[in-house]
Amino acid sequence: MNEVGVDGVKHLPDRDFSQVIAQALSDDKKCQGFDKTHEPAQHVMVGFNHRVVLPLADKVIAAAQSGALSRIFFIGGCDGSQTERSYFTELAEATPENSIILTSGCAKNRFIRSPKLNGAMLGDSGIPRVLDMGQCNDSYSAVVVALELAKALGCTVNDLPLSLAISHLEQKAAAVLCTLLFLGVKNIRLGPSLPAYITPNVLAILQKEYNIMGLGANAKDDLALMMEGK
């Protein structure tokens, strides 16, 4: 459509998609999609935008105050193919049954279909343990939820029983991290390796001001620290 052009591919001027729509609606067998789907079909509940989660705030607060909710985790971000990224699967599966996981970005696919988590609920609260908020661009929803919970409880985001483990890869992840830093969010675990733009000098400042840290060698050891608010 715009600046990028590929030889042999039709260009659509003036945002006119009429040719694409007509092709999709045609009886041309070339547009019938995949010949088959995965069997048996697997479905995962998604779409937990902040507009869906915030009406549950009273339940979340009540669960936290009663001890039914021990901690909220944000585990997500931009994924890659390194073996070390299995850390996020191990961390999510090790979280206690009385915790909630907020997630967004393709890193959620590390654990969202885990038999240990798929369909899991927070006690009898009616709240799913894994709340998939969408893609990296939807990290805004997780930020809104954290800010509104902090406001409701009369505290800061850093006072919430909240731990963040962010899978970092490519540009959007940098934007998400900068947003969290702007909001003053501390104790972020970032990995599996620190991005190249975090030079030793930058890292020293981020560690001092925000206590940013890399992932530990063992997800369960990190989880124990997170449960202590570290």
C-alpha positions as CSV (number, residue, x, y, z in Angstrom):
1,M,0.0,0.0,0.0
2,N,2.7,2.5,1.0
3,E,6.4,3.0,0.6
4,V,7.4,-0.7,0.6
5,G,7.0,-2.3,-2.8
6,V,7.6,-5.9,-3.8
7,D,8.1,-6.9,-7.5
8,G,5.1,-8.6,-9.0
9,V,2.7,-7.7,-6.2
10,K,-0.3,-5.5,-7.0
11,H,-0.2,-2.0,-5.4
12,L,-3.4,-0.6,-3.9
13,P,-3.6,3.1,-4.3
14,D,-5.7,5.5,-2.1
15,R,-6.4,2.8,0.5
16,D,-9.0,1.3,-1.8
17,F,-9.4,-2.4,-0.7
18,S,-12.4,-3.1,-3.1
19,Q,-10.3,-5.5,-5.2
20,V,-9.1,-7.4,-2.2
21,I,-12.7,-7.7,-0.8
22,A,-14.0,-8.8,-4.2
23,Q,-11.3,-11.5,-4.4
24,A,-12.0,-12.7,-0.9
25,L,-15.7,-13.0,-1.7
26,S,-15.2,-14.7,-5.0
27,D,-15.6,-18.4,-5.7
28,D,-12.0,-18.6,-6.8
29,K,-10.6,-21.8,-5.2
30,K,-7.3,-20.1,-4.6
31,C,-9.0,-18.1,-1.8
32,Q,-10.5,-21.0,0.2
33,G,-7.9,-20.8,3.0
34,F,-6.2,-23.8,4.6
35,D,-7.3,-27.3,3.5
36,K,-7.6,-28.5,7.1
37,T,-7.3,-27.3,10.7
38,H,-5.7,-28.7,13.8
39,E,-7.7,-31.6,15.2
40,P,-9.0,-31.7,17.7
41,A,-9.7,-28.0,17.8
42,Q,-8.1,-26.1,20.7
43,H,-9.6,-22.9,22.0
44,V,-8.1,-20.4,24.5
45,M,-10.0,-17.5,26.0
46,V,-8.5,-14.2,25.0
47,G,-9.6,-10.5,24.8
48,F,-9.0,-9.4,28.3
49,N,-8.7,-5.7,27.5
50,H,-8.6,-3.4,30.4
51,R,-12.3,-2.6,29.8
52,V,-13.1,-6.2,30.6
53,V,-10.7,-6.6,33.6
54,L,-11.5,-3.3,35.4
55,P,-15.1,-4.3,36.2
56,L,-13.5,-7.2,38.0
57,A,-11.4,-4.9,40.2
58,D,-13.6,-5.3,43.3
59,K,-13.3,-9.1,43.0
60,V,-9.5,-8.8,42.6
61,I,-9.2,-6.5,45.6
62,A,-11.4,-8.6,47.7
63,A,-9.4,-11.7,46.8
64,A,-6.1,-9.9,47.6
65,Q,-7.4,-8.7,50.9
66,S,-8.7,-12.1,51.9
67,G,-5.5,-14.0,50.9
68,A,-7.3,-15.8,48.1
69,L,-5.0,-13.9,45.7
70,S,-1.3,-14.1,46.6
71,R,0.2,-12.2,43.6
72,I,-0.3,-10.8,40.1
73,F,2.3,-11.6,37.5
74,F,2.9,-10.0,34.2
75,I,4.6,-12.5,32.0
76,G,4.8,-11.7,28.3
77,G,6.4,-9.5,25.7
78,C,8.1,-10.2,22.4
79,D,9.3,-13.8,21.9
80,G,12.2,-15.4,20.0
81,S,13.5,-18.8,19.3
82,Q,16.3,-19.1,21.8
83,T,16.2,-22.2,24.1
84,E,16.6,-19.9,27.1
85,R,13.1,-18.5,26.5
86,S,11.7,-21.6,28.0
87,Y,12.3,-19.7,31.2
88,F,8.9,-18.0,30.7
89,T,7.1,-21.3,30.4
90,E,8.7,-22.6,33.5
91,L,8.0,-19.5,35.5
92,A,4.3,-19.3,34.4
93,E,3.7,-23.0,35.2
94,A,5.4,-22.7,38.6
95,T,3.2,-19.7,39.8
96,P,0.9,-20.7,42.7
97,E,-2.7,-21.6,42.1
98,N,-3.8,-18.5,44.0
99,S,-2.1,-16.1,41.6
100,I,-3.1,-14.4,38.4
101,I,-1.0,-14.0,35.2
102,L,-1.5,-11.0,33.0
103,T,0.0,-11.5,29.6
104,S,0.3,-9.9,26.1
105,G,2.6,-10.3,23.1
106,C,3.6,-13.4,21.3
107,A,5.6,-14.6,24.4
108,K,2.3,-15.7,25.8
109,N,2.3,-18.6,23.4
110,R,5.1,-20.1,25.6
111,F,2.5,-21.1,28.2
112,I,-1.1,-20.0,27.3
113,R,-1.9,-23.6,26.1
114,S,-0.2,-25.3,29.0
115,P,-2.4,-28.0,30.5
116,K,-1.5,-26.6,33.9
117,L,-2.9,-23.2,33.1
118,N,-5.4,-23.5,30.2
119,G,-8.9,-23.2,31.8
120,A,-7.4,-22.6,35.3
121,M,-9.5,-20.3,37.6
122,L,-8.7,-18.3,40.6
123,G,-10.5,-20.3,43.2
124,D,-14.3,-19.7,43.0
125,S,-13.9,-16.1,42.0
126,G,-14.9,-16.7,38.4
127,I,-11.6,-15.0,37.2
128,P,-9.4,-17.0,34.9
129,R,-5.8,-17.3,36.1
130,V,-4.4,-16.3,32.8
131,L,-5.7,-13.0,31.4
132,D,-4.5,-12.6,27.8
133,M,-4.7,-8.9,27.0
134,G,-3.6,-9.2,23.3
135,Q,-0.4,-8.4,21.5
136,C,2.5,-6.2,22.4
137,N,0.6,-3.1,21.3
138,D,-2.0,-4.0,23.9
139,S,0.5,-3.7,26.8
140,Y,-1.4,-0.4,27.4
141,S,-4.2,-2.5,28.9
142,A,-1.9,-4.1,31.5
143,V,-0.6,-0.7,32.4
144,V,-4.1,0.7,32.9
145,V,-5.1,-2.3,35.0
146,A,-2.1,-1.8,37.3
147,L,-2.6,2.0,37.6
148,E,-6.3,1.6,38.4
149,L,-5.7,-1.2,41.0
150,A,-3.1,1.0,42.6
151,K,-5.6,3.9,42.7
152,A,-8.3,1.8,44.2
153,L,-6.0,0.5,46.9
154,G,-4.6,4.0,47.6
155,C,-1.0,3.0,46.8
156,T,1.6,3.1,44.0
157,V,2.1,0.5,41.3
158,N,5.3,-0.6,43.1
159,D,3.3,-1.3,46.3
160,L,1.0,-3.7,44.5
161,P,1.6,-7.5,44.8
162,L,2.8,-7.4,41.2
163,S,5.9,-8.9,39.5
164,L,7.0,-8.4,35.9
165,A,9.0,-10.8,33.8
166,I,9.3,-9.4,30.3
167,S,10.5,-11.3,27.2
168,H,12.5,-8.6,25.3
169,L,12.9,-8.7,21.5
170,E,12.7,-6.0,18.8
171,Q,11.4,-2.4,18.8
172,K,8.0,-2.6,20.4
173,A,9.5,-4.2,23.5
174,A,11.7,-1.1,23.9
175,A,8.7,1.2,23.7
176,V,6.9,-0.9,26.4
177,L,10.0,-0.8,28.6
178,C,10.3,2.9,28.3
179,T,6.7,3.3,29.2
180,L,7.1,1.3,32.3
181,L,10.2,3.3,33.3
182,F,8.3,6.6,32.7
183,L,5.6,5.3,35.1
184,G,8.3,4.6,37.7
185,V,7.7,0.8,37.7
186,K,10.5,-1.0,39.5
187,N,11.8,-4.6,39.9
188,I,11.4,-5.6,36.3
189,R,13.0,-8.8,35.1
190,L,14.1,-8.6,31.5
191,G,15.5,-11.3,29.3
192,P,16.5,-13.9,28.5
193,S,19.4,-11.6,27.7
194,L,19.5,-7.9,28.1
195,P,19.1,-5.9,24.9
196,A,22.2,-4.4,23.2
197,Y,21.1,-0.8,23.9
198,I,21.4,-1.4,27.6
199,T,25.1,-0.7,27.8
200,P,27.0,-1.1,31.1
201,N,26.6,2.6,32.0
202,V,22.8,2.5,31.2
203,L,22.4,-0.7,33.1
204,A,24.1,0.8,36.2
205,I,21.6,3.7,36.1
206,L,18.6,1.4,35.6
207,Q,19.6,-0.9,38.4
208,K,20.2,2.0,40.7
209,E,16.9,3.9,39.9
210,Y,14.6,1.0,39.0
211,N,16.2,-2.2,40.1
212,I,16.0,-3.7,36.6
213,M,17.5,-7.1,36.5
214,G,18.2,-9.9,34.1
215,L,16.6,-13.3,34.5
216,G,18.1,-15.7,36.9
217,A,19.5,-19.2,36.0
218,N,16.4,-20.9,37.5
219,A,12.8,-19.7,37.1
220,K,11.7,-21.3,40.4
221,D,14.4,-19.4,42.3
222,D,13.3,-16.2,40.7
223,L,9.7,-17.0,41.6
224,A,10.6,-17.4,45.2
225,L,12.0,-13.9,45.2
226,M,9.0,-12.5,43.4
227,M,6.7,-14.0,46.0
228,E,8.7,-12.0,48.6
229,G,8.2,-8.8,46.5
230,K,11.8,-8.8,45.3
